[in-house]
Amino acid sequence: MTLAEVYRKMDINSIESYIPHRKPFLYVDEILSLEENKITTTFTPDSSLDFFKGHYPNQPIMPGVLINECVFQSAAILISATIKNNKNDLDIKSDVPALTRIKNAKFKGIVKPNDLLSIEATIEECLSKTWYMKGKVTSKNKTILTIDYSVSLIDANF
């Protein structure tokens, strides 16, 4: 079965079955598409989120590190779905995806409360338990972030 077929059968509300993140630290609202090497998701940062109260009180913007986190969580869903679909010797239950490298993060815009974000995570290469990836976040047809990064599976009992 392809990931596209898995996606069509997947309940969007089951995002939590693919990654360990939970609210209030879950930054994926919906999966728009899931392919062999790419996922597209959305997130809309509600104006009531705590970080907007202090970053910045009179001009609230989403912190860049949390925009990155949207990409990383989307990537974790893609990796988890890939592992579950391939039924290989990797085990998403005993290992968790962890960010191991960030390169070329370029912020090209800001995110305000209630902006709809479109998030892409693409696998460029996979070696053993490490995925080399690219990410992109857009809002209102404008690129907000581009980033290269690596994710590795690590023992969940760290």
C-alpha positions in Angstrom: 0.0 0.0 0.0 1.4 3.5 -0.9 1.4 6.3 1.6 -1.2 8.1 -0.5 -3.5 5.1 0.0 -2.7 5.1 3.8 -3.5 8.8 3.9 -6.8 8.3 2.2 -7.7 5.8 4.9 -6.3 7.8 7.7 -8.6 9.8 10.0 -7.2 13.3 10.2 -8.0 13.3 14.0 -5.4 10.5 14.4 -2.4 12.8 14.1 -1.6 12.0 17.7 -1.1 8.3 16.8 1.8 9.3 14.5 3.8 11.6 16.8 4.2 11.9 20.6 3.4 15.7 20.6 0.3 16.8 22.4 -1.5 20.1 23.0 -0.5 22.7 23.9 2.7 21.7 22.0 1.1 20.2 18.9 1.5 22.5 15.9 -0.2 20.4 13.2 -4.0 20.9 12.7 -4.6 18.9 9.5 -2.8 16.7 7.0 -3.5 17.9 3.4 -1.4 15.3 1.6 0.9 12.4 2.4 3.1 10.9 -0.3 6.2 8.6 -0.3 8.6 11.5 0.4 6.5 14.5 1.2 3.8 15.7 3.5 1.8 18.9 3.5 0.0 20.0 6.6 -1.6 23.1 8.0 -1.5 25.0 11.3 -3.4 28.1 12.4 -1.9 29.7 15.5 -4.9 30.8 17.5 -4.6 34.3 19.0 -5.2 32.8 22.5 -1.9 30.9 22.5 0.3 31.8 25.4 3.3 32.8 23.3 1.4 35.6 21.6 0.8 37.2 25.0 4.5 37.9 25.5 5.9 37.8 21.9 5.1 40.8 21.6 2.1 42.1 23.6 1.2 45.0 21.3 2.4 43.4 18.0 2.1 39.6 18.5 4.1 37.4 16.1 4.8 33.7 16.3 8.4 32.9 17.4 10.6 31.6 14.6 11.5 28.5 16.7 7.8 27.5 16.7 7.5 28.0 13.0 10.4 25.6 12.7 8.6 23.2 15.1 5.6 23.1 12.7 7.9 21.7 10.0 9.6 19.3 12.4 6.3 17.9 13.7 5.1 17.4 10.1 8.3 15.6 9.3 7.8 13.4 12.3 4.4 12.4 11.0 5.9 11.6 7.6 8.7 9.5 9.1 6.3 7.7 11.3 3.9 6.9 8.5 6.8 5.8 6.3 8.0 3.4 9.0 4.6 2.0 9.7 3.9 1.5 6.0 7.2 -0.1 5.1 7.1 -2.6 8.0 10.9 -2.6 8.2 13.1 -3.2 11.2 12.7 0.4 12.5 10.3 0.7 15.4 8.5 4.0 16.0 7.3 2.7 19.3 10.7 2.1 20.8 12.4 5.0 19.0 11.3 8.6 18.7 12.3 11.1 16.0 14.6 13.8 17.2 16.0 16.8 15.4 19.8 16.4 14.9 20.8 19.2 12.6 19.5 22.5 11.3 21.0 24.2 8.2 20.1 27.1 6.1 17.1 28.3 8.0 15.8 31.4 6.2 13.0 33.5 7.6 11.3 35.5 4.9 8.2 36.7 6.7 6.3 36.8 10.0 3.3 34.9 11.3 0.6 36.8 13.1 -2.3 35.3 15.1 -4.8 33.3 13.1 -2.6 33.2 9.9 -3.2 29.9 8.1 0.2 28.2 7.6 0.8 25.6 4.9 3.7 23.4 5.9 5.8 21.1 3.7 8.3 18.5 4.8 10.2 16.5 2.1 12.6 13.6 2.6 15.7 14.2 0.5 17.6 11.1 1.6 17.4 8.4 4.3 20.5 6.6 5.7 19.8 4.0 8.4 17.9 5.9 11.1 18.6 9.4 9.8 16.5 11.4 7.4 17.9 14.4 5.6 15.0 16.8 4.9 13.8 20.1 3.5 11.0 22.2 4.9 8.9 25.1 3.7 6.2 27.2 5.4 4.0 29.6 3.4 1.1 31.8 4.4 -1.1 34.0 2.1 1.0 32.8 -0.9 4.2 34.1 0.6 7.1 32.0 1.8 7.7 32.4 5.5 10.5 29.9 6.1 12.8 27.5 4.2 15.0 25.1 6.1 17.3 22.1 5.6 17.5 19.7 8.6 18.1 16.2 9.8 16.0 13.9 12.0 17.2 10.7 13.6 15.4 8.0 15.5 16.7 7.7 19.0 15.9 5.3 21.8 12.6 6.4 23.5 14.0 5.3 26.8 16.7 8.0 26.9 
